[in-house]
Amino acid sequence: MKTEKFRVPALAELDPVYKDLENRRSLLIDKQTANTREQRSLEEKLAARPPAQYSHNVAELLGESGSGGESEHGLTEKLKKLRVEARDIEIALSVIGRRLEEQRIQANKLVVEASRKEYGRRVAAVVHALQGVAAARADYDELRFQFEDNDIRWSSLVPMSLGFLGDANDGHVQRVTKEAKDNGYV
């Protein structure tokens, strides 16, 4: 039976509050994009028109105000409303951002706890593999010492340098093993 490979869950997968905040942020960003697009469209329409010669009230008195909101005054009012909405969206996004940062602490705890067992399993696997390396190194050193004790010129075998492992009795393998044991992983 093949087991599924472990995957660290995203913060929103385990914390419904965090997920809700992310969804709200996403909706606000979509709304912000639509607002910006509509503002640009209105600005382009207004830029393409000659400026109004008189106020909206005068235009109404002359019977020249459009009822469909496509008059210059209607477009200007709509643009003002969109700008107010854009400012409100910015404020809301800022609030959501702060709330997400606050909730991240709780969501992070949930993800860490959900991953603890798998993390421990993988640390233990690394330690066991390193212990195998340490045993192989001890066997290598034992053979090397026999060559040296018997005054054998064994350089034609191309001796290996295992200094990257640290000292044979108190090196990197031993330190990693001790740290993993101290933290309860092995």
C-alpha positions in Angstrom: 0.0 0.0 0.0 1.5 3.3 -1.1 1.2 6.1 1.4 0.6 9.7 0.4 3.6 12.0 0.8 3.2 14.5 3.7 2.5 18.1 2.7 2.7 21.0 5.2 -0.8 22.5 5.2 -1.3 26.2 4.4 -2.3 28.5 7.2 -5.8 28.9 5.8 -6.3 25.1 5.6 -6.3 24.7 9.4 -7.5 28.0 10.6 -11.0 29.0 9.4 -10.6 32.6 10.8 -7.4 33.0 8.7 -9.1 31.5 5.7 -12.1 33.9 6.0 -9.7 36.9 6.3 -7.8 35.7 3.2 -11.1 35.4 1.3 -12.2 38.8 2.4 -8.9 40.3 1.2 -9.2 38.5 -2.1 -12.8 39.9 -2.6 -11.6 43.4 -1.7 -8.7 43.2 -4.1 -11.1 42.2 -6.9 -13.4 45.1 -5.9 -10.4 47.4 -5.9 -9.4 46.3 -9.4 -12.9 46.8 -10.8 -13.1 50.2 -9.1 -9.8 51.3 -10.6 -10.8 50.1 -14.0 -14.1 52.0 -13.8 -12.4 55.2 -12.6 -10.0 55.0 -15.5 -12.9 54.6 -17.9 -14.7 57.6 -16.5 -11.6 59.7 -16.5 -11.0 58.8 -20.2 -14.7 59.7 -21.0 -14.4 63.0 -19.2 -11.0 63.8 -20.8 -12.6 63.3 -24.3 -15.4 65.8 -23.6 -15.2 69.5 -23.7 -15.5 71.1 -20.2 -18.9 72.1 -19.0 -19.8 75.7 -19.5 -22.0 75.9 -16.5 -23.0 73.9 -13.4 -25.3 70.9 -13.2 -28.1 73.0 -11.8 -27.9 75.5 -14.8 -27.8 72.5 -17.2 -31.0 71.2 -15.6 -32.7 74.6 -15.9 -31.7 74.6 -19.6 -33.0 71.1 -20.0 -29.5 69.9 -21.0 -28.8 67.5 -18.1 -28.8 63.9 -19.2 -31.0 61.6 -17.2 -28.8 58.5 -17.8 -25.9 59.8 -15.8 -23.7 60.2 -18.9 -23.6 64.0 -18.6 -20.4 65.5 -17.5 -21.9 66.2 -14.1 -23.2 62.7 -13.8 -19.8 61.2 -14.7 -18.0 63.6 -12.3 -20.3 62.6 -9.4 -19.9 58.9 -10.2 -16.1 59.4 -10.3 -16.2 61.1 -6.9 -18.2 58.2 -5.4 -15.7 55.7 -6.9 -12.8 57.6 -5.4 -14.5 57.6 -1.9 -15.1 53.8 -2.4 -11.4 53.3 -3.4 -10.3 55.0 -0.2 -12.6 52.9 1.9 -11.3 49.7 0.1 -7.7 50.8 0.9 -8.6 51.3 4.6 -10.4 47.9 4.7 -7.4 46.2 3.1 -5.2 47.7 5.7 -7.4 46.5 8.5 -7.6 43.0 6.9 -3.8 43.0 6.6 -3.4 43.8 10.3 -5.9 41.1 11.3 -4.2 38.5 9.1 -0.9 39.3 10.8 -2.5 38.9 14.2 -4.3 35.7 13.2 -1.1 34.3 11.6 0.2 33.5 15.1 -2.7 31.2 15.9 -2.8 29.7 12.4 1.0 29.0 12.5 0.5 27.1 15.8 -2.1 24.9 14.2 0.2 24.1 11.2 3.2 23.4 13.5 1.1 21.0 15.6 -0.3 19.2 12.6 3.3 18.8 11.2 5.0 17.9 14.5 4.8 14.1 14.1 6.1 14.1 10.5 8.9 16.5 11.4 10.0 14.3 14.2 9.9 11.2 11.9 12.2 13.0 9.4 14.6 14.3 12.0 14.9 10.7 13.4 15.5 9.4 9.8 18.3 12.0 9.4 19.9 11.0 12.7 19.7 7.3 12.0 21.3 7.9 8.6 24.0 9.9 10.2 24.6 7.2 12.8 25.1 4.8 9.8 27.6 7.3 8.4 29.4 7.4 11.7 29.6 3.6 11.9 30.9 3.5 8.3 33.5 6.1 9.2 34.6 4.2 12.2 35.1 1.1 10.0 37.0 3.2 7.5 39.2 4.7 10.3 39.8 1.3 11.7 41.1 0.0 8.3 43.2 3.3 7.8 44.8 2.8 11.3 45.7 -0.8 10.4 47.5 0.5 7.3 49.3 3.1 9.3 50.1 0.8 12.2 51.7 -1.7 9.8 53.6 1.1 7.9 51.7 0.3 4.7 52.0 2.9 1.9 48.4 2.9 0.8 48.2 6.2 -1.1 47.6 4.3 -4.4 44.2 3.5 -2.9 43.5 7.3 -2.8 42.7 8.0 0.9 39.5 9.9 1.5 39.3 13.0 3.6 36.4 12.8 6.0 37.1 16.1 7.8 33.7 17.5 6.7 32.2 15.2 9.3 34.2 16.8 12.1 36.1 14.9 14.7 35.5 11.2 14.7 34.4 11.1 18.3 32.9 14.6 18.8 32.0 15.9 15.3 29.0 17.1 13.5 27.2 13.7 13.5 27.5 13.6 17.3 26.3 17.1 17.8 23.2 16.6 15.5 22.4 13.4 17.3 22.7 15.0 20.7 20.4 18.0 19.6 17.8 15.6 18.2 17.9 13.5 21.4 17.7 16.6 23.6 14.6 17.8 21.8 12.9 14.3 22.0 13.1 13.3 18.3 15.1 10.2 18.8 
